[in-house]
Amino acid sequence: MFGLPFEISILLILCIIAVMAFEFINGFHDTANAVATVIYTNSLKPTHAVIWSGIWNFIGVNVGGIAVAMGIVNLLPTEVLVDQNMAHSISMILALVLTAIIWNLGTWYFGIPCSSSHTLIGSIFGVGIAYMLIPGNHDIALNWNKVKDIGLSLLISPVFGFGLALLLMMLLKKTVKNKKIFDEPSKKKAPPMWIRAILVLTCTSVSFSHGSNDGQKGVGLFMLILIGIVPAYFAINTNSSPQKLMGDVQYVERYIDKIDLKTVSYVKQSTLGVIRHQIDTMKMVLTNTPTFKHLKDKRTFELRKDIILICKETDNILKTEFGEPKINLTDKEKENLKSSLKNLKDYTEYAPKWVILLISLSLGLGTMVGWKRIVVTIGEKIGKSHLTYSQGASAEIIAASTIGVSTWLGLPVSTTHVLSSGVAGAMVSGKGLKNLRKGTVRSIAIAWIITLPITIVLSGGLFLLFRWIWA
């Protein structure tokens, strides 16, 4: 496979299976977030609900783009995966995937709504930190700017879920005249058709949003594996040609050469020198390369790093700090330069269609099983009173909206935390905090707090163990 030795090919297949297993578990772990309300309000039968949710999760992965996936890829700088000892790279990948699987299965078994996003991010943190602790290794193994963005996203989203669901419930009570929507559902018959339609629509929205966000996390993991183990094939998008890449690089160079050194700070003058050097290096390689297949693994990966560096540093050049003079490019020239940078990023920020298809199948099929444990928690154990039509709809509207915005911004967000906090906010709108079951809320909060430290320690420990075994 891909010209790899037999034993490495077997490990690659195991890594791919592990990622698909993670996404499958993610599916049945998070299914309850979408189907709890339609099941507990008798809007859909459980079997119909999970199949419907699985279909929309599948669609969400396929049409949701790859911005979140690239956020996952960029969280752990992929150069740390390209090791002279291939087994060390595989150790890192297996450690973070197995940790995510273990914690997801454990929390699902005990019926605790836990974030697959927190689990995955903690696993990546763990292997990154462990990598930096290896004696003699001083590389920075985490993209701390990306860590900050994702950390804030995961921290703020539950607060938004709680607060916005509470506000939406208050708004509905003041504006909706038909009070039927505030009733507790009957255990024997389905709700009125208009209420049922609203709840099925919100279920669909959460399922689609979950697929478009959580599915991309699996795509990002998959790409980490492919880039780390077979960079000659996947470090850059080889569906294009070296000649096309050469043209895009020269287009960037055209505008870089127009920048007058007098219009930028001393630091940015140095940065311009770095950019020009990287461009010259790329041109030298691409001039003598008829196809990407003629490049060796290391050179392909070096091209990837060159592209990332050029794009990052050019973006920094275009940002005018307070007190700095504006660079001598017109607005039109700046837009053209940004457009050419986007073309360059397309060579590194991509995912093959077959990868997206495998992940969407894993998530969609996983959604159709194992839903009952978490559904019981969300439907019965967060609030003391039964979930009403309006509470279920409000929580899911807020969850779908929050996840959709996060996907658009390219940030992973916890579907579980947003939805469960939305249910809590909707419950509080009626009878205040006393309407929450303290035990359940405490369990969810504890799981939210301890997920990161546990997964960091577990993944870091597994990574060091695997490296020792395969040393």
N, C-alpha and C positions, 0 to 999 in steps of 0.2 A: 504493500500500500504506500503510494507516494515515494517509492524507492527507499523506504525505511527498512532497517533490519527487522527480522521476524518478531523478536521480542518487543521492540519498540512499537511495532504495528499493533501487537496485542494490547499493549498498555494504552495506545491511542484509542483503540476501540473501547476499552474499559472506561476511559475518561469520557468519551462521547456517551456511552450508556449511562454513566453516572450523572451527567448533565441532564439527559432526558428523564432519568428517574427523579432528579430534583424538581424538574418542571412538572412532571406528573404528580408528585406529592404536593407541589405548590397548588396544583389544580384542585385536588380534593381537600386540601387544607383551607383554601380560600373560597371554595364554592359557597359556603354558608353566607358569606358577605353579600352575595347576590340573591340567593334563593330563600333566605330565612323569612323575609317579609311575605313573599307570595305563598310560601308554604303555611305560615302561621295565620295568614288571613284567608286561607282556603281559596286563593285566587288561581292557583295551579296545583295539581297533584304533584307530590314529590318527584316521581319518575319523569313527568313531563317538564318540571321545573329544571332539573339538573341537565337533562338533554338539551333543553332550550339554552340554558346558560353555557353549556359546553360548546354549542354551535357559535354563539356570539363571542366567546373567548377565542375560539379559532379564528374568526373573522378579524377580531381586534388585533391579534398578533400580526396578521398578514397585511393589514392596511394602516397600522399605527406608526409606521416609519421606524427609524433606528436610532433616534436621538438619545433615548434612554440607554440603549445597548452600548452606544459609544461612550456614554458616561461611565458605564461599568468598565469598559475596556481601558479608558483613560485613568480610572481610579488607581489601578495598579500598573505603573509604567511597564510596558511589555518588554523592555530591554532586560528586566530582571528575570524574564522567563527564558531568554535565549542564553543558556548555560553551555559551557563546553561539555559538561556531563548531562546528556539528555534526561537521564533518570532524575536529576535534581529538578528539572523543569516539571516533569510529571509529578514529582513529590509535592510540589507547590499546588498544582492543579487538583490532584486527588485530595489533598488535605482540606482545601477550602470547600470542595463540592461535598465530600463526605461529612464534614462538620455541618453544613447546611441541611443535609438530608437527616442526620441524627437528631438535630434540634427540632426540625419541623415535625418529624415523626413523633418525638417525645411529647411536644406540646399538643399535637393533634390527639394523641392517645388519651391524654388527661382532659381533653375538651377545652383547652385554654386558647382563646383567640390570640395568636402570636404572629408577629410580622415576618413574612418571608424576606422582606427587604432588609430589616434589621439583621436577620440571620445571615443573609448573604454578605452584607456590608461588613459585619463583624468578622466573618470568615476571611474576607479579603484583608481586613486590617491585621488579623492574626498572622497570616503568612507573610505579609509585608513587614511587620515588626520583627518577626522571627528571622526573616532574611537579613535585616539590618543588624541583628545581634550575633550573627555568625562571625567567629573570630577572623579578623583580617578583611572583612567585607565592610566597606564604608559607603556603598551606594545608597542613595535615597530610594527606598522601595515603595513609597507612597506619594501620590500626587496630592499634596496637602491642600492646595487651593480647591481641588475637586472634593476632597474629604470635607472641607468646611461647607461647601455648597450643599452636598448631600446630607450632611449632619443637620444643617438648619432645616432642610426640607422635611426630614424625618421627624424632627423635633416640633416644628410648627404645625404640620398638617393635622395632628390629632386635636390640637387646640382650636384650629379652624373648624374641624368637623363638629366639635361640641358646641362651639359658640354659634355657628351659622345654622345648625339644626334647631337650636333653641330659638333663635330669632325667626326662622322660617315658621316654626310652629306657632309662635306668638302672632305672626302676621296672618297665618291662615285662620286663626281663631277670630281675628278682627274683621276679616274680609269675606270668608266663606259663609254663605247663608245656610246652605244645606248641611246640617250638623251630623248627618249620617256618617260622614267621613271620620268623625271623632269617636265613633262607637267601637267597642271591642268586637272583633269578628265572631261570627257564629261558628261553633265547632261542627255543625251539621250541614251547612249550606254555603255556597259561594256568595261573595258580596255582590251588590248591584253591578251591572255591567260597566258603568262609567268608572266606578272605583276600581273594579278589576282591571280595566284597561290601563288606568294610571299606574297601578302596581306592577303589571306586566311590563309596561314601558320603562319604569324605573329599574326593574330587575334586568332588563335588556341593556340599559345604559351602563349599569355597574359592571355587567359581564363584559361588555365591549371595552369599557375603560380598563378593567382589570387585565384583559388580554393585551391591550395596546401598551400597558405599562409593565406589568409583571412578566408578560411573555418576552418582552425585550431584555429582561434581566438574564433569561436563559440564552437568548441570542448573544448577549455580551459575553457570557461565560463560554459559550461554544466558540466564539471568535478568539478568546484568550487561549483556548486549547490549540486551535488551528494555527494561530500566529506563533505561539511558543514552540510547537513541536514540528510543524512543517512550514516555516516562514517563506521558503522558496515559492510556495503556492499561494499563501494567504497573507503575507505581510503587507502586500499592496494588491490592488485590484488588477489582476493580470488579464482581465477581459478586454482591456484597452491595449495600447501599444506604446513602446518606448518613444516612438516618433510623436505621438499625441502628447505624451507627458513632456517631451522636450519643448513642444510648442507652448504648453501652458507655463512651463518654467521660464521660457524666454519672454512671455507676456508679462510675468511678474517682474522680471529683470528690467524690462523696458521702463516701468514706472519707478522702480527702485533707483535706477540710474538718473532719473529726473530730480530726485530729492537733493537739494543744495545742503551741504553739511552745515552751512551758516544758519540754517533755519531749525536746527535740532540741537539738543543739549549734547554735552561731551559724552555722556553715557550712551545716548542714542547714536552718536557718531560711531562708537565702538560696535554697537549692535548692527549698524548698517554694514560694517566691515565683515561681521560674522555672516550676515545674510548673503552678501556677495560671494564670500568664500564657499558657502554651502551650495549656492547656485552654480558656481564654477565646477565644483566637485560633481554635482549631478550631471551637468552638461558633458563632462569628460566621460562619465560612465555611459550615459545614454547614446553618445555619438557612436560608440563602438558596439552597440547592442541591438541586433536586428529584432529580437523578440525577448520577452521577459524570461523565457525558458532558458536562455543562455546565461542567466545570472546565477551565481551560487547563493546558497542560503544566506550567508553573512552579508553579501552585497545587497541582496533584496531587502534585508532588514535595515541596512544602512540607508537605503533609499527612503524607507519608511521614516526613519528618524530625521533625515534631511528635510523631508516634506513637513513633518510636524514642527520642526524647529523654525523653518522659514515662515510658516503660517503664524506661529505663536509670536515670533519676534517682529514680524511685519505688523501684526495687530497692535503690538505695543508701540511701534513707531507712530501709528496712526492716531493713538490716543494722546491728546494734548494735555499735559499736566498743568496745574495752576502756575501761572507765571512764565510758562514756556511760550516761545513764539510759534505761530502756526507754520507747519511745513508748506513749502512752495508747490503744493499740488492743488489744482482746482477741485471743486466738489465733484465734477464729472470724472476727473482722473482718479479721485479717491474711490468713487463708486466702481469704476472699472477695475481698480486694483483689488478691491474687496471681492468682486465677482471672479477675478482670476484666482484669488486665494481659495474661494469656494470650489473652483474646479480642481485645484490641487488636493483639497481635503477629500474630494470624492475618491481619490486613489487609496486613502487610508480609512475613511469612515464609510464602510460598506459591509454588507453581509450577503453571501450567496443565497439565492432563492431556496435552495434545498435545505439550508440551515434553518431558515425561517419556517419552512414547511414542517420539518421534523419537530421543532419546538412547539409550533401551533398544534400539531397532532398530539404531542405529549400533554400539553396543557388542557386541550379540549377533552381528551379522553380521561384525564385525571379529574376533571371537573364533574364527570358523570358518576364518580364513586366516592364513598367515604364521607359524605356530607353531613351525616346525622349528628355526630358529636358536637360540632361547632354550632350547628343550627339550633340545637337545644339551648346552648349557652346564650346565644344572641337573642333568640325568641322568648326565652323564659327566665333567664337568670340575671340579666343586667338590671331590669326593672322589677319592682314588686308587683306591679299591675300588668295585665296582659297587653302586648303590643297592639296598638290600634292601627286602623288603616292610615291615618294621617301621620302617625309617628314613623311607621315603616316607610311610607313614601318620602317623608321629609329627610330621613337619614340617608336614603338611597339617592335622592336628588343631590344632596350635598356631597356625598361620596363620589358620585359619577362626575360632578362638576370639578371637584378638587383634583381628582385623578387625571381628568382630561387636561386641565391647565398644567399640571405637573408634567404630563407627557409632552405637551407642546413646548414646555421650557427645557425638556431633556433631562428632567430630574426624577429619579426613582422615588416613589412614595408608598407608604404602607396602606394597602387597601383595607387590611384588617383593622388597623388602628383608626383610620378615618371613619370606617363604617361603624365600629363598636362605639367610638366616641360620639358619633352622630346619633346612634340609638340612645346613648346616655343623655345627650343634650335634649333629645325629643322627650324622653321620660321626665326629665327635670322640669320641662315647661308646664306640666300639669300640676304636680304636687310638691315641687321643689326637690332638694337633695334627698329628702327622706324617702323618695320614691325609688331610690337606687338600692340594690342589694350590695351592701358593703363588702361582703365576702367575695363576690364575683369581681367587683371593681378592683378590690385589693389584689386578687390573683392576676387580673389583666395588667395592672400597674406594675406588679412585681416582675411579671414576665417581660414587660416592656423595659424595665430597668436592668434586669440581669442578663437579657439576651446578648447585648454587646460584650460585656466582660467574659461571659462563659464561652461564646463562640470565638472570641479573640484568643483565649487561653487554649481552647480545644484545637482550633485550626493551627495555631502556632506550634503546639505540642506535636500534633500529627505530622506537620511538615518536617520538624527536626527529627522525629522518629523515622519517617520514610527516608530522609537523607542519610541517616545513620545506617539503616538497613541496606540501602543501595550504594553506599559509599565505595 
